Amino acid sequence: MTLDELAIKYGTDKSSLDHNYTKFYEKYLPKNPKKILEIGVLTGASIRMWKEYFPEAEIHGLDLFEEHSEPDIEGVKWWKGSQTDPNILHLLRKENFDLIIDDGSHVSIHQLVTFFSLYQAGCYYFVEDMHCNNEEFYRQGLPECLTINNIFNKYWNFDCNTMKLGYYHLSK
């Protein structure tokens, strides 16, 4: 099955029926990541998608798990807490992920803290819903010039899909 077919099967908003991120992912994803982290898992729909798409990968999910409990998905390592918690970020950094998907709070400062805490050369790093940075609620007083999409576009060759989904990769 294609990634989009899996996204539709599991009901994730990443499919062509919603945000249409799967087309972008299929173009840029690494072929065989060994260790994947998704930040912001809600009910686990996209975790199920990643698990089937990359059956050999070790899958991790980070979420506050305040509105929903940890999904019952065999073989997934769950991390409970904030994507900006320095203790959690310290532990996650030691995991050396090949692929990180930030679909967490969408708050720009959270995205920046998480990226600069977790990104390592060789890692594929995706930030979803970057268009939220256009809204004051997600900027939380941060000037627009300091949002994650503006910083990445200014200082790095950061590929964006209409400013909704951003991707960054630096070879080892």
C-alpha positions as CSV (number, residue, x, y, z in Angstrom):
1,M,0.0,0.0,0.0
2,T,1.1,3.6,-0.6
3,L,1.6,5.9,2.3
4,D,-1.6,7.8,1.3
5,E,-3.6,4.6,1.2
6,L,-2.3,3.7,4.7
7,A,-3.1,7.3,5.9
8,I,-6.7,6.9,4.7
9,K,-6.9,3.4,6.1
10,Y,-6.0,4.6,9.6
11,G,-7.8,7.9,9.4
12,T,-4.9,10.3,9.9
13,D,-5.2,13.9,8.7
14,K,-1.9,13.4,6.8
15,S,-3.8,11.8,3.9
16,S,-5.0,13.3,0.6
17,L,-8.4,13.6,2.1
18,D,-7.2,16.3,4.5
19,H,-3.7,18.0,4.7
20,N,-2.3,15.9,1.8
21,Y,1.1,15.6,3.5
22,T,1.6,12.0,2.3
23,K,2.6,13.0,-1.2
24,F,5.3,15.3,0.2
25,Y,6.4,12.6,2.7
26,E,6.7,10.0,-0.1
27,K,9.0,12.3,-2.0
28,Y,11.4,13.1,1.0
29,L,11.2,10.3,3.5
30,P,14.3,8.1,4.0
31,K,13.9,4.6,2.6
32,N,14.5,2.5,5.7
33,P,14.6,4.5,8.9
34,K,15.6,2.5,11.9
35,K,14.2,4.7,14.6
36,I,11.2,7.1,14.3
37,L,9.8,9.7,16.7
38,E,6.4,11.3,16.2
39,I,5.6,14.3,18.4
40,G,1.9,14.7,19.0
41,V,0.1,11.4,18.4
42,L,-3.4,12.1,19.6
43,T,-5.2,8.8,19.1
44,G,-2.3,7.1,17.3
45,A,-3.7,7.0,13.7
46,S,-0.4,8.2,12.2
47,I,1.7,6.0,14.5
48,R,-0.3,3.0,13.0
49,M,0.4,4.3,9.5
50,W,4.2,4.7,10.2
51,K,4.3,1.2,11.8
52,E,2.8,-0.4,8.8
53,Y,4.8,1.7,6.2
54,F,8.1,1.0,8.0
55,P,7.6,-2.4,9.7
56,E,11.2,-2.8,10.6
57,A,11.5,0.6,12.3
58,E,11.4,1.2,16.1
59,I,8.6,3.7,16.6
60,H,8.4,6.2,19.5
61,G,5.5,8.6,20.2
62,L,5.5,11.7,22.4
63,D,2.4,13.3,23.7
64,L,0.9,15.0,26.7
65,F,-1.8,12.2,26.8
66,E,-4.2,14.6,28.6
67,E,-7.2,14.3,26.3
68,H,-6.5,10.7,25.2
69,S,-4.7,7.8,26.9
70,E,-1.7,6.2,25.3
71,P,-2.9,4.3,22.2
72,D,-2.8,0.5,22.5
73,I,-0.3,-0.2,19.7
74,E,2.0,-3.1,20.3
75,G,5.7,-2.4,20.0
76,V,5.6,1.4,20.3
77,K,7.6,3.2,22.9
78,W,5.5,6.0,24.5
79,W,6.9,9.2,26.0
80,K,4.4,11.2,28.1
81,G,5.1,14.9,28.5
82,S,5.7,18.2,26.8
83,Q,7.8,18.5,23.7
84,T,9.7,21.3,25.4
85,D,10.4,19.5,28.7
86,P,14.2,19.6,29.0
87,N,14.3,16.3,30.8
88,I,12.3,14.5,28.1
89,L,14.3,16.2,25.3
90,H,17.6,15.1,27.0
91,L,16.4,11.5,27.0
92,L,15.0,11.6,23.5
93,R,18.2,13.1,22.1
94,K,20.1,10.0,23.3
95,E,17.8,7.8,21.1
96,N,19.5,9.1,17.8
97,F,16.3,9.1,15.7
98,D,16.6,8.8,11.9
99,L,13.3,10.4,11.3
100,I,11.4,12.9,13.5
101,I,7.9,14.2,12.7
102,D,6.8,17.2,14.8
103,D,3.0,17.3,14.8
104,G,2.8,18.5,18.4
105,S,1.6,21.8,19.7
106,H,2.2,23.9,16.5
107,V,3.4,26.7,18.8
108,S,6.4,28.2,17.0
109,I,8.6,28.5,20.1
110,H,7.8,24.9,21.0
111,Q,8.8,23.8,17.5
112,L,12.0,25.7,17.7
113,V,13.0,24.4,21.1
114,T,12.2,20.8,20.0
115,F,14.1,21.1,16.7
116,F,17.2,22.6,18.2
117,S,17.1,20.0,21.1
118,L,16.6,16.9,18.9
119,Y,18.0,17.5,15.5
120,Q,21.3,15.8,14.6
121,A,23.1,15.5,11.3
122,G,21.7,12.6,9.3
123,C,18.2,12.9,10.8
124,Y,15.2,13.7,8.6
125,Y,13.1,16.3,10.4
126,F,9.6,17.3,9.4
127,V,7.5,20.0,11.0
128,E,3.8,19.8,10.2
129,D,1.2,22.6,10.2
130,M,3.7,25.4,9.9
131,H,0.9,27.6,8.5
132,C,-0.3,27.9,12.1
133,N,2.7,30.3,12.7
134,N,0.7,32.9,10.8
135,E,-1.8,33.1,13.7
136,E,-1.0,35.0,16.8
137,F,-2.2,32.2,19.1
138,Y,0.6,29.9,17.8
139,R,3.2,32.7,17.7
140,Q,2.3,33.7,21.3
141,G,3.9,37.1,21.0
142,L,6.9,35.9,18.9
143,P,7.5,38.3,16.0
144,E,6.7,36.6,12.6
145,C,10.3,37.0,11.6
146,L,11.3,34.6,14.4
147,T,8.8,31.8,13.6
148,I,10.2,28.4,12.7
149,N,9.2,28.7,9.0
150,N,10.8,32.2,8.6
151,I,14.0,31.2,10.4
152,F,14.4,28.0,8.4
153,N,13.7,29.7,5.1
154,K,16.3,32.4,5.9
155,Y,19.2,30.3,7.2
156,W,18.8,26.9,5.6
157,N,17.6,25.3,2.4
158,F,14.4,24.3,4.0
159,D,11.8,22.6,1.7
160,C,8.3,23.6,2.4
161,N,5.0,22.4,1.0
162,T,3.0,25.7,0.7
163,M,4.4,26.6,4.2
164,K,2.3,23.8,5.8
165,L,4.9,21.0,6.0
166,G,8.6,21.7,6.4
167,Y,11.5,19.3,6.0
168,Y,15.1,19.6,6.9
169,H,17.9,17.1,6.4
170,L,21.7,17.6,6.6
171,S,23.9,14.6,5.6
172,K,26.3,13.2,8.2
